[in-house]
Amino acid sequence: MTRNRLLLGFTLSALGALAGCERSSGAAPDEKPTAPAPAAAQVAAAKPAAPDADAVAKLAAHFFQAPRNQAPLPTDTEAQVALGRMLFHEPRLSKNHDVSCNSCHGLTTFGVDNKALSDGHKGQKGTRNSPTVYNAAHHIAQFWDGRAATLEAQAEGPMMNPVEMAMPDAKRVEATLSSMPEYANRFRAAFPKGGKPVTLANAAQALAAFERTLTTPSRFDRFLAGEHSALSAQEQRGLEAFVTTGCTTCHNGPAVGGASFQKLGLVEAYPALTDAGRFDATKNEDDRGYFRVPTLRNVEMTGPYLHDGSVKDLPTMVRLMGRYQLGRTLKDGEVDDLVAFLKSLTGELPPAERISAPPLPPSTKRTPKPDPS
């Protein structure tokens, strides 16, 4: 299938004679003629016709697929997922015992904190927006610059980042977890093989196992599966426009993004771009200004947008992408349709019993004290 635009034009029913009343031969000379009723064609043209849902679905199927079942992967165990959920909400994995993964990636707020830049250790702010953790297992790599190849590698980074959780080293993480008998027991159950169960690597593996369960099926998936009534006519027009204008060049695959690295300002240089993007990870000059494409699932709920959180609203973001990535000045109606489609990607959060903070083990005398320094 090619990306050629489908001819989803208006379909007008056959028209009869123009409406209106002729003056009868016996009418009074000063009688005013009756204004003609609106022609059926004019009424039909006032609103865009509903697109061919089957044609739109077939067009979209070329670029997207429903999320894979990731809850859990065959190599993940229930014990690892349960431990990962605890660690995700555990503030004692930070130096001052006040920042957890959930602080920046709130699971009840679609995996983000809706801040341009998140607050870390001692209120410090980083330089990049915190991306959502939902559907992250579909990504080609983690972080905006893709410096972590896997969810496991990503999970280790924030704990030791001096701006985020600020733990001094892996030994401190392991000492903290080992000091609480419940964690020691849970690590032993989750990782029964090997000599030392409480390790940073095992903690990262448990976090990754939990994050692989964080998927959000949406009405869009039901549409792709054949339930054409799942999307309104406007949302279907937006989906058709999303494909035919070229948005799928970057935003494709099961996460509607996350599957590639793309240059910000592909057609026209993006204004005031100072972040080197993927260059920071690879030191390859060809990667300067490239970023991992974000997922658009739940994009309605995960603003502000871009790597620096500089764009506050979705219509503005759509217009900017049209100009700088596609070289197009989108019309108001196109923007409205595209935004309507993007909102259909808002999915269902997992049940509260899977994402809310579970009871955490109490600290002991051996637990390292908070260190705000």
C-alpha positions as CSV (number, residue, x, y, z in Angstrom):
1,M,0.0,0.0,0.0
2,T,1.3,3.5,-0.8
3,R,0.7,6.7,1.1
4,N,-1.2,8.3,-1.7
5,R,-4.1,10.3,-0.5
6,L,-7.4,8.4,-0.6
7,L,-10.2,10.2,-2.4
8,L,-12.4,10.7,0.7
9,G,-14.3,13.6,-0.8
10,F,-17.9,14.6,-0.2
11,T,-20.7,12.3,-1.3
12,L,-23.7,14.2,-2.3
13,S,-27.1,12.6,-2.9
14,A,-28.9,13.2,-6.2
15,L,-30.7,16.6,-6.1
16,G,-34.2,17.3,-7.3
17,A,-35.4,20.6,-8.7
18,L,-34.2,23.6,-6.9
19,A,-36.5,24.3,-4.0
20,G,-38.8,27.4,-4.0
21,C,-42.3,28.4,-4.8
22,E,-43.3,29.8,-8.2
23,R,-45.7,32.7,-8.1
24,S,-49.1,31.4,-9.1
25,S,-50.7,33.1,-12.1
26,G,-53.4,34.5,-9.8
27,A,-51.1,36.1,-7.3
28,A,-51.4,39.7,-6.3
29,P,-49.0,42.1,-8.1
30,D,-47.3,43.2,-4.8
31,E,-46.9,39.7,-3.4
32,K,-43.2,39.0,-2.5
33,P,-41.7,35.8,-3.8
34,T,-41.0,33.1,-1.2
35,A,-37.2,32.8,-0.6
36,P,-35.9,29.6,-2.0
37,A,-35.0,26.9,0.6
38,P,-31.3,26.0,0.9
39,A,-30.3,23.5,-1.8
40,A,-29.5,20.0,-0.6
41,A,-26.0,20.4,-2.1
42,Q,-25.4,23.5,0.0
43,V,-26.5,21.8,3.2
44,A,-24.3,18.8,2.5
45,A,-21.3,21.0,1.7
46,A,-21.7,22.8,5.0
47,K,-20.2,19.9,6.9
48,P,-17.5,17.5,5.7
49,A,-18.9,14.2,4.7
50,A,-18.1,11.2,6.9
51,P,-15.0,9.4,5.5
52,D,-15.1,5.8,4.3
53,A,-14.2,4.1,7.7
54,D,-13.1,0.8,6.1
55,A,-10.8,2.7,3.7
56,V,-9.3,4.8,6.6
57,A,-8.8,1.6,8.7
58,K,-7.0,-0.1,5.9
59,L,-4.8,2.9,5.3
60,A,-3.9,3.1,9.0
61,A,-3.2,-0.6,9.3
62,H,-0.2,-0.1,7.1
63,F,1.5,2.1,9.7
64,F,0.2,1.0,13.1
65,Q,-0.5,-2.2,15.0
66,A,-2.3,-2.8,18.3
67,P,0.0,-3.0,21.4
68,R,1.6,-6.3,22.1
69,N,0.6,-8.0,25.3
70,Q,3.4,-7.1,27.6
71,A,1.9,-8.0,31.0
72,P,4.3,-9.7,31.7
73,L,6.8,-10.9,29.1
74,P,7.6,-14.7,29.4
75,T,10.9,-13.9,31.1
76,D,9.2,-11.7,33.8
77,T,7.7,-13.2,36.8
78,E,4.8,-12.1,39.0
79,A,7.3,-11.7,41.9
80,Q,9.5,-9.4,39.8
81,V,6.5,-7.3,38.7
82,A,5.3,-6.9,42.3
83,L,8.7,-6.0,43.5
84,G,9.1,-3.5,40.6
85,R,5.8,-1.8,41.6
86,M,7.2,-1.3,45.1
87,L,10.5,0.0,43.9
88,F,8.7,2.4,41.5
89,H,7.0,4.1,44.5
90,E,10.0,3.8,46.8
91,P,11.4,7.3,47.8
92,R,14.3,5.7,49.8
93,L,16.0,4.9,46.5
94,S,16.9,8.7,46.5
95,K,19.6,10.3,48.6
96,N,17.2,12.4,50.7
97,H,14.4,9.8,50.7
98,D,12.0,12.2,49.0
99,V,12.0,11.4,45.3
100,S,10.7,8.2,43.7
101,C,10.2,7.1,40.1
102,N,6.5,8.0,40.6
103,S,7.5,11.6,41.5
104,C,8.3,12.5,37.9
105,H,6.3,9.7,36.2
106,G,3.0,9.7,38.0
107,L,1.1,6.6,37.2
108,T,-2.3,8.1,37.8
109,T,-1.4,11.1,35.6
110,F,-0.5,9.1,32.5
111,G,3.2,8.6,33.4
112,V,4.2,12.2,33.7
113,D,4.1,15.1,36.1
114,N,2.9,17.7,33.6
115,K,5.8,20.0,34.3
116,A,8.2,21.3,31.7
117,L,11.1,20.2,33.8
118,S,10.7,17.9,36.9
119,D,12.0,18.5,40.4
120,G,14.8,16.3,41.6
121,H,17.2,16.2,44.6
122,K,17.0,19.4,46.5
123,G,14.5,20.8,44.0
124,Q,17.0,20.8,41.2
125,K,15.7,20.7,37.6
126,G,17.2,18.9,34.7
127,T,17.3,20.1,31.1
128,R,14.8,17.7,29.5
129,N,11.1,17.0,30.0
130,S,10.2,13.7,31.7
131,P,8.7,11.4,29.1
132,T,5.8,9.1,30.0
133,V,6.6,5.5,31.1
134,Y,3.4,4.2,29.7
135,N,4.0,2.1,26.5
136,A,7.7,2.8,26.9
137,A,8.6,-0.9,26.2
138,H,7.7,-0.3,22.6
139,H,10.5,2.3,22.2
140,I,13.6,1.7,20.2
141,A,15.6,3.1,23.2
142,Q,15.0,5.1,26.3
143,F,15.5,8.8,27.2
144,W,15.2,11.6,24.6
145,D,18.8,10.9,23.4
146,G,18.4,7.1,23.4
147,R,21.4,6.6,25.7
148,A,19.7,3.6,27.4
149,A,19.1,0.7,25.0
150,T,16.6,-1.0,27.4
151,L,14.2,-0.4,30.1
152,E,16.6,-2.1,32.5
153,A,19.4,0.3,31.6
154,Q,17.1,3.3,31.9
155,A,15.9,2.2,35.4
156,E,19.5,2.5,36.8
157,G,20.2,6.0,35.5
158,P,18.0,8.2,37.6
159,M,19.0,6.7,40.9
160,M,22.6,7.8,40.4
161,N,21.9,11.0,38.6
162,P,23.0,13.9,40.9
163,V,20.1,16.1,39.7
164,E,17.4,13.4,40.0
165,M,17.6,10.9,42.9
166,A,21.3,11.6,43.7
167,M,22.3,8.2,45.2
168,P,26.1,8.2,45.5
169,D,26.6,4.7,44.1
170,A,25.2,1.2,43.6
171,K,26.4,0.1,47.0
172,R,24.3,2.7,48.7
173,V,21.2,1.5,46.8
174,E,21.9,-2.1,47.7
175,A,22.6,-1.3,51.4
176,T,19.3,0.6,51.6
177,L,17.3,-2.2,50.2
178,S,19.2,-4.9,52.1
179,S,18.5,-3.1,55.4
180,M,14.8,-3.9,55.2
181,P,13.9,-7.6,55.8
182,E,10.8,-7.5,53.5
183,Y,12.8,-6.3,50.6
184,A,15.5,-8.9,51.2
185,N,12.8,-11.6,51.1
186,R,11.1,-10.2,48.0
187,F,14.4,-10.0,46.1
188,R,15.2,-13.6,47.1
189,A,11.7,-14.7,45.8
190,A,12.0,-12.6,42.6
191,F,15.6,-13.7,41.8
192,P,16.1,-17.2,43.3
193,K,19.1,-18.0,41.2
194,G,22.5,-16.6,41.8
195,G,24.4,-15.7,45.0
196,K,23.3,-12.2,45.9
197,P,19.7,-11.3,45.1
198,V,19.8,-7.6,46.3
199,T,21.7,-5.9,43.5
200,L,21.2,-2.7,41.5
201,A,20.9,-4.8,38.4
202,N,18.1,-6.9,39.9
203,A,16.3,-3.8,41.1
204,A,16.5,-2.4,37.5
205,Q,15.2,-5.7,36.1
206,A,12.2,-5.7,38.5
207,L,11.4,-2.1,37.6
208,A,11.6,-3.0,33.9
209,A,9.3,-6.0,34.5
210,F,6.8,-3.7,36.1
211,E,7.0,-1.0,33.5
212,R,6.3,-3.6,30.7
213,T,2.9,-4.0,32.2
214,L,2.1,-0.3,31.7
215,T,0.1,-0.3,28.5
216,T,-3.0,1.8,27.7
217,P,-5.3,0.4,25.1
218,S,-7.5,3.1,23.5
219,R,-10.5,3.6,21.2
220,F,-7.9,3.8,18.4
221,D,-7.0,0.2,18.9
222,R,-10.6,-0.9,18.7
223,F,-10.9,1.0,15.4
224,L,-7.9,-0.8,14.0
225,A,-9.4,-4.1,15.2
226,G,-12.5,-3.4,13.1
227,E,-14.8,-1.5,15.4
228,H,-15.2,1.5,13.1
229,S,-17.8,3.2,15.4
230,A,-15.0,3.6,18.0
231,L,-13.8,6.8,16.2
232,S,-16.1,9.6,15.2
233,A,-16.2,11.0,11.7
234,Q,-13.9,13.9,12.7
235,E,-11.5,11.5,14.4
236,Q,-11.4,9.4,11.3
237,R,-10.7,12.5,9.1
238,G,-7.9,13.4,11.5
239,L,-6.4,9.9,11.2
240,E,-6.6,10.1,7.4
241,A,-4.9,13.5,7.5
242,F,-2.3,12.2,10.0
243,V,-1.3,9.5,7.4
244,T,-1.6,11.4,4.2
245,T,0.2,14.6,5.4
246,G,3.2,12.5,6.5
247,C,3.0,12.4,10.3
248,T,3.5,8.6,10.1
249,T,7.1,9.2,8.8
250,C,8.0,9.6,12.5
251,H,4.9,8.5,14.4
252,N,4.3,4.9,13.5
253,G,4.3,1.4,15.1
254,P,2.4,0.2,18.1
255,A,3.3,3.2,20.3
256,V,2.5,5.7,17.5
257,G,6.1,6.9,17.9
258,G,9.2,5.9,19.8
259,A,10.5,3.6,17.0
260,S,13.1,6.0,15.5
261,F,15.3,9.0,16.0
262,Q,14.4,12.1,13.9
263,K,15.9,15.5,13.5
264,L,13.9,18.3,15.1
265,G,13.5,20.8,12.3
266,L,13.7,18.3,9.5
267,V,12.4,20.6,6.7
268,E,13.0,24.0,8.3
269,A,15.5,24.7,11.1
270,Y,13.8,24.7,14.5
271,P,14.2,28.1,16.1
272,A,16.5,28.5,19.1
273,L,17.4,24.8,19.3
274,T,20.4,24.5,21.7
275,D,20.0,20.9,22.9
276,A,22.3,18.6,20.9
277,G,19.9,15.7,21.4
278,R,21.3,12.3,20.5
279,F,24.8,13.8,19.9
280,D,25.2,13.9,23.6
281,A,25.0,10.1,23.7
282,T,26.9,9.1,20.6
283,K,29.2,12.1,20.0
284,N,28.5,11.5,16.3
285,E,28.0,14.9,14.6
286,D,25.4,13.4,12.3
287,D,23.2,12.9,15.4
288,R,23.2,16.5,16.5
289,G,19.6,17.8,16.9
290,Y,18.1,14.3,16.6
291,F,15.8,13.0,19.3
292,R,14.0,9.8,19.9
293,V,10.5,10.3,18.6
294,P,8.0,10.4,21.5
295,T,5.0,8.1,21.7
296,L,1.7,9.9,20.9
297,R,-0.4,7.6,23.0
298,N,-2.1,9.6,25.7
299,V,-0.5,12.8,24.2
300,E,-3.6,14.7,25.2
301,M,-2.7,14.1,28.8
302,T,1.1,14.3,28.8
303,G,1.9,18.0,28.0
304,P,3.8,20.2,28.0
305,Y,5.6,19.0,24.8
306,L,9.0,18.6,23.2
307,H,12.3,17.6,24.9
308,D,12.3,20.9,26.9
309,G,8.6,21.1,27.7
310,S,8.4,24.4,25.9
311,V,5.1,23.9,24.1
312,K,2.0,24.0,26.4
313,D,-0.9,23.1,24.2
314,L,-1.6,20.4,21.6
315,P,-2.9,22.6,18.7
316,T,0.2,24.7,18.8
317,M,2.3,21.5,18.8
318,V,0.5,20.2,15.8
319,R,1.1,23.5,13.9
320,L,4.8,23.5,14.8
321,M,5.3,19.9,13.6
322,G,3.4,20.7,10.4
323,R,5.8,23.6,9.7
324,Y,9.2,22.4,10.9
325,Q,8.9,18.6,10.2
326,L,6.6,18.6,7.1
327,G,7.0,22.0,5.6
328,R,3.2,22.6,5.7
329,T,1.1,25.4,7.1
330,L,-1.9,23.5,8.4
331,K,-5.3,25.1,8.1
332,D,-7.6,25.5,11.1
333,G,-9.9,22.6,10.1
334,E,-6.9,20.3,9.5
335,V,-5.5,21.1,13.0
336,D,-9.0,20.5,14.6
337,D,-9.2,17.1,12.9
338,L,-5.7,16.1,13.8
339,V,-6.2,17.1,17.4
340,A,-9.4,15.2,17.5
341,F,-7.6,12.1,16.3
342,L,-4.8,12.5,18.7
343,K,-7.3,12.7,21.6
344,S,-8.6,9.3,20.5
345,L,-5.2,7.9,21.5
346,T,-5.9,8.6,25.2
347,G,-6.1,5.1,26.6
348,E,-7.3,3.3,29.7
349,L,-5.0,3.3,32.7
350,P,-4.4,0.0,34.4
351,P,-6.5,-0.8,37.4
352,A,-5.7,1.1,40.6
353,E,-4.6,-2.1,42.3
354,R,-1.8,-2.4,39.8
355,I,-0.5,1.2,39.7
356,S,-1.2,2.7,43.1
357,A,1.5,2.9,45.8
358,P,1.6,-0.4,47.7
359,P,2.5,-0.6,51.4
360,L,6.3,-0.2,51.7
361,P,8.5,-1.9,54.3
362,P,9.4,0.2,57.4
363,S,12.9,1.4,57.8
364,T,15.2,-0.2,60.3
365,K,18.1,1.0,62.4
366,R,20.4,-0.2,59.6
367,T,18.6,1.8,56.9
368,P,20.9,4.7,55.8
369,K,19.5,8.1,56.9
370,P,18.3,10.7,54.5
371,D,21.2,12.9,53.3
372,P,20.0,16.3,51.9
373,S,23.6,17.4,51.0
